[in-house]
Amino acid sequence: MVIRLTAAEAAARAARIALVLCDNDGVLTDGQVYVSARGEELKAYSLRDGMGVERLRAAGVATAIVTRERSEFARRRADKLRLPHCWLGIADKRAMLGRILEEAGVRVDQVAYIGDDVNDLGIIQAIAPVGLCAAPADAMPEVVDAVHLVTRRPGGRGAFRELAEWILRQRPAQPPGGAS
């Protein structure tokens, strides 16, 4: 993972994370839509990314999807992963940030965001000064240039899991038997 923060700043920001927001297409999927001759659409999700969601949840960190698509795929994936929030059809994610923070009950410095395309830049710019922002390895160059962390893995192929594991490694170790 490419990290553009000092080790101390990265650890401090990771320790505060209570919510990881992620785009759907290009982050949780590889950004492709498979269409059959009958017009049926399919998307693939990584089960390893799903385990990243579970591992974050076990550490007290929620995950939520925010996507511009009105995608039944994203809704079903959010339900499967038992995500507390899934915001669909959000054309301006930056404008939605206040509502997201209110509904999730977190501050912007407690948020990490991972996105891959230019429609993610507004929310990245809003979160970056105090939160954490990341991009998959195959994100658009403008997004790669705007984030703190760039995963080695591409979208839909473990980028979310890589970010989740990195966040978990940066957080203070819990004593045996759970939190104190």
N, C-alpha and C positions, 0 to 999 in steps of 0.2 A: 504494500500500500504506500502510495506517495502521500506524505504528511507535510503540510505547509504551516505548521504551528510549532512552537518550541515544545519539548517533551512536557514541561511543567504546565504550559497553557493547555495542551491537549488533554492531559490528565485532569486538570481542573474543570475543563468544559465537559468531559465525559462523565465525571463524577456527579454533575448536576442534571444529566439527561434523565427526563421522566417520560418523554414521548419521542419516538422516531417516526417522522412523517415520511412517506415515500410515494413517489409517482408509481403508476401501475405499468403502463407500456414503456418498455425500454429499461425498466428497473426490475420489476418482478417478472416481466416477460422479456423475451428477446426483441420485442418491438415488431414482430411479424404477426400477420393474421393469415391463417391457412383457410382457404375457401374451397369447399368441395364443388363438384359439378351441379349439385342441387342448391348451392348458395349457402350451405351451412358453414359457419365460421368456427374456427378452433384456435385456441391460444395455449401455449405450454407454460406451466409454472414449475419452478424448481422446488422439490421437496426439501432440499437442504436449506433454501431460503425460509421455508416454513419452520424448520427446526430453529433457525435464527430467531424468528418471532417468539417461539416457545421459550427459548433460553433467555431472551430479554424479559419476557413476562415473568419468568421465575426469579429474575433479579429485581423485579418491581418496575420495569420499564415497559410502557405501553407502546404499541405500534398502531398506526392508522394510515389509510390510503387517502390521498387527495389527487384526483385525476380530472382532466378536462373531458374525458370520455364519459358518456352515460352508459357505462358498460355493465351488462349483467355478469360478465366474466369477473370483473373486479368485485362486484357485490357478493357473488358466490364465494370467491376466494376469501374475502373478508369474513364472511359467515363461517366458512370452514376453519379459518384460523382464530375464530372468536375475537376479532378485533373490536374494540369498543366504539370505533368511529370509522366511517367510510364516506368520504365526501366525493360525490360524482357530479360531473357536468360543471366543473369549476374552471371557467375560462381564465379568470384573473385570480390566481392563487395568492398573490400578494394582498389583494383587496380582501380576500377571505381569511387572512391570517388572524385578525382580531377575533372573529367569530370562532375559529378553530381553537385559539387559546382559551377563550371563554368556555366553550363547550367541553374541552378536554381538562379544564381546570389547571392549566400550567402557564408559566411565564415563558417569554421568548428565549431566555437564557437556559431553559430546561428542554429545548427542542433541538433535535438533529433532523436534517432533511437530506434525502438523497433523490436526485433527479438527473435527467439525461439530455434534455433538449431545451431550446431557447424559451419555450413557454414556462420553464422552471426558473428562469433568471430573476424575475421579480421577487419571488418568495426567498430565493437564495440570498439576494441582496438584503432583504429585510432581516433574515435570521443570522447571517454571517457575522455581524459585529459582535454578538455575544453568545450565539449558539454554535452548533456544528453543522457544516454542509459538506456533502460528499457527492461523488459522481461515479458511475460504473466506468470501467476502462474504455468502453466504446462510446462514451457520451460525446456529444457535439463539442468541438474545440472551445467554443465560447463558455460552455458550462464547466469544462475541465479547468479553464483559466480562472473561474470565479469561486471555486470551492476550496475547502481546507484539505480534503482527503480525496484521493482517487484510488479506487480499488484496482487490484490486478485482474479481477474477474469481470467479464462483461455482464450486461443486464440479462436477467433470466437464466444466468449460468453461475449463480453464487455470489453476485455483487452484494446483495443485501446481507447474506450470511457473513461475508467477510467484514462488512461494516459492523454488524452486530457483535461478532467475536472481538473486533478491535475495541469497541466501546466497553465490552465486559472486561477485557484485559486491563483497561485504563482505570477502572473503578476500584476503590479501596476493597481489599479482601474482606469477606464476611467471616466472622468467627464460626467455628464448627457448630452446626445445629441451627444456623440462620442468623438473622440480624439481631443485634443486641438491643 
